[in-house]
């Protein structure tokens, strides 16, 4: 399963976590949505634009509660001198996972996703 972003903002629960439990999450407590996604054994997630609404510190603290990788290929680490040539990704840019599926004859096949 894949989370397609805009998960931690713009819902009553997401806003509660960010506005009321912010200090707890910044101190290392797991965001409640990641408790659920971890139980559901999500494979990967990617960042939507609303993930950035509460700041990078909160986003990073929130993502640390995921038991699966989050990918994003268009956010880069600021290098302090506003170098437009910076090519160091802030987050993992991609993730390739092997999955075993059954073919039409019932045989296991490994595919890359």
N, C-alpha and C positions, 0 to 999 in steps of 0.2 A: 504494500500500500504506500501511497505517496501523499504527503500534505502539499498542497499547491499554493500555500502562502495566504497572507492576510488572516492569520489564525489568532494572534494574540491581541487584536484590537478590534473595536467596533461591535462587541457583543457585551451584554451585561457582565458576564463572567470574566471576559478578558479585561474589560475596563476595571472591574473590581480588583483583579490581581495587580494591575498596573498602578492604580490610584490608592488602594487601601493597603495592599500587601507588598508594595514596592520595596520597602526596606528589608522585608523578610526574604524576598527573592534576590535582592542584591547581596544579602548575607549568605546565600547558598541554598535556600529552600527551593524545592522544585515547584515550578509553575503548574497549576492544576491541569492545564490542557496537556502537558507532557506526561503527567501521571496517567492520563487516559490513553494517549497515543502510545506510550510505552507498553501499557497493558494490551493494546491491540496489535502490538508488534509491527509498527510501521517500519518500512524499509528505508525511506529517504524523505526529505522535505526540501522545499525551496522557499526562498524569501519573497514575499509580496511587498508592495510599497508601504503598506500600513504597518509592517513589522518595525519600521524605523520611527514611528510616531512618538515613542517614549524615550528615544535616545539610544545610542550605541551601547552604553553601559548596561542598561536594562535589557536590551536585545541579547547581548552576549551572555548575561546572567541567565536569561530565560533559556537560550539555546543550550546552555551547559546541562540542562535537565533532560535533554533528549538522549535516548539510548540508540540513536541512529544519526547518520550524518545529515547536515543541512548544506545545500549547495547554492552557490550564487557566483556568477562569473563576471559581474559588472560593478562590483564595489571593491575599491582598492585601498590599501593602507596609505594614510597620509604620511608623507616623508618630511614634513616640516618646511619644505621650501617651495611647495606648490608646483613641483615638477610635473608637467603634463605628460611626460614620458614614463611615469611610474607604472610598472606592470606587475606589481606584487599584490595578489588577491588577498583581501581581508578574510574571505571565507573560502572553503574548498570549492573550486570551480566546477567540478563534475564528479560523478560517482558511477562506476560500472560494477554491476553485481551479477554473479552467476545465479541462475534460477533453474531448477529442475522441473520440467513439465512432461506430461505424458503425450506421446504422439497418437495418431489415429489408431495405431495397432496396440496401444497400451504400453509401449516401451518408453523408458525414461530418456529424455533428451535434455542436455544442458544448453541453455541460451544465455546470452549476455544482454542485460538491460541497462 
